[in-house]
Amino acid sequence: MYVVKSPLPEDDLKTVSEALQGALVDLVDLSLVAKQIHWNVVGPRFRSIHLQLDEVVASARLHSDEVAERASALGVPSDGRAPTVASGTGITVPPAGWIKDTDAVSGMVAALGSVIGRMRERVKATGDADPVSEDLFIQITGDLEKHHWMFQAESA
C-alpha cells in the first residue's frame, strides 16, 4: 500500500526505487566510513585530512536526505537502518584503530571511487524511467567526484 501515490508507471518506479535505495545505503555508509577515518586518522597531515573528511560527511549526509526525500515523493519508503546499510554496502570497511594519514587518503579514494561507480550506473538506469531522479544522481556524482579528486591530489 502506498501512502503517497507515485506519478511513475510501476516498472519505472521499481527501477527508480531500487536505485534510490542503493544510493541511500551508499551515502549513509560513506558518511559512516568517513567519520570512522576522521576519528582515527594520525600523521603529519592529520589536520587537513581530518577537516576534509568532515566535508565528505556533510556532503554524504545532505545527499542521503535528498535521496530519501526523492523516494518519499515517489511513494517509496527509505531504509537507512544499520542492518540494511551493513548488508547492502559496497564500501570496504576501514580498519579498526589508528589510521595513518596516507592510508586514510587511499581508503577514501577507494570508498569514493566505489560509490561514484555505482552512482554512474544509477544515472544510466534512471535516465528513461525518471529524469528527475537521474538529475539528482548526476548532481550527487559531480559532488562526490570533486571529493574524489581532492583526495587523489592528497596522494600525489
N, C-alpha and C positions, 0 to 999 in steps of 0.2 A: 504494500500500500504506500503510495506517495502522499506526503503531506503537501508538497509543492509539485505541481504538475509541470513536467518538462515540456518545452516547446519543440524538442528534438524527437524525430522518429525513434522507435525502440532500438533498432540496430545501431544507429548513430549514438544514441545515449549509452549503450553498452560499451562501445569503443571509447567514448569520451570519459565515461565514469571510471573505467579501468585505468586510463591514462592519468586522470586526476588523482586517483587513489595511489597509484605508483609514485607520482610526483610528490604527494604529501609524505609518503613514507621516506622517500629520498631526502626531502628537505628537513623533516624532523630529525632524521638520523645525522644529516650533515651538521645541523646545529649542535647536536649532542657530541659528535666526534670532535668538532672544532672547539667546543667548550672543554672537553676532556684534555685535549692537547694544550689548550690555553692555560689550564690549571697546573700543568706538569712540565711545561717547556723550561729548559735550562740552557745556559750557554751565553756566549758573548753577545748574541743578537736577541737575547731574551725579550727586551722591552719592545722592540719594533715588531717582532713576531707575535708577542702577546697581544699588542694592540690590533694588529692586522687580523688576528683570529677573532677578536670581538666584532670586527666589521663583517666577517663571514657569518658569524652567529646572527647578527642583526638582519642581514640580508635573508638568510635562510628562514628565520622566524617570520619576517614580513611576507616572504613569498609563500610560506606554508599557510599563512592565514588567507592570502589571496586565493590560493588553490582550493582550500576548504570552503571558502565563501562562494567560489565559482560552482563547486559541486552542489552546494546548497541551493544556489539559484537555479540549478538544473533539476532539483528534486532528488538529489542523491546525498545520503548521509556520508560523512567522512569518518575514517577510523584512524586516529593518531595514537591509539593506546600502545603502551610499551610492548606487549607481546606481538602486536601487529607489525610494529616498526622493526622489532628484532627479527621476526621471521621473514620479512619482506625486503630487507635492505640489501643493497649490492655493494655497500661500502665496507672495506676491510676494517675490522676492529683495531683501534690503536693499542699499542702495548700498555700494560699496567706500569705504574711508577713513572719516574722521571723520564722525560723525552728530550734528547739532545736537540738543540736548535736545528741542525741540519736534517735530522730525522723528522722533526716536526714539519719542516718545509716539504720534504719529499712525500711525507704522508698526506699533507694537504693537497699537493699537486695530484697525487693518485686519487684521493677522495673526490676532489672537484672534477677531475677528468672522467671518473666513473659516472658521476651524476650528470655531467654535461652530455656524455654519450647517450644516456637513457632519455634525457630531455629532448635531444635531437630526434630520437625515434618517436617521441610523443608529438613533436611538431609534425612529422610526416603522417603519423596515424590519424591526427585530428583535423588535418587541413580541409578535407572534403566534408567530414562529419560535422565540424563546428569551428568555423574560422575564428570565433571569439576565443575559444579555449586555445586554439592554435596560436593566436596572438599573445595570449598570456604566457604560453610556453616559450615563445620567441623572446619575449622580454626577460623572462627568468634566465634563459640560456645566455643571453647577452650579458646580464649582470654576473652570472657565475663565471663566464669566460673572462671577464675583467679580473675577478679574484684569482682565477687560474693563472692568468698572465702575470699578475703581480707576485704570486708565489713562485712561479717559474723564474722570474727575474731575481728572486732572492737566492736561487740555487746556481745562478750563472757565475 
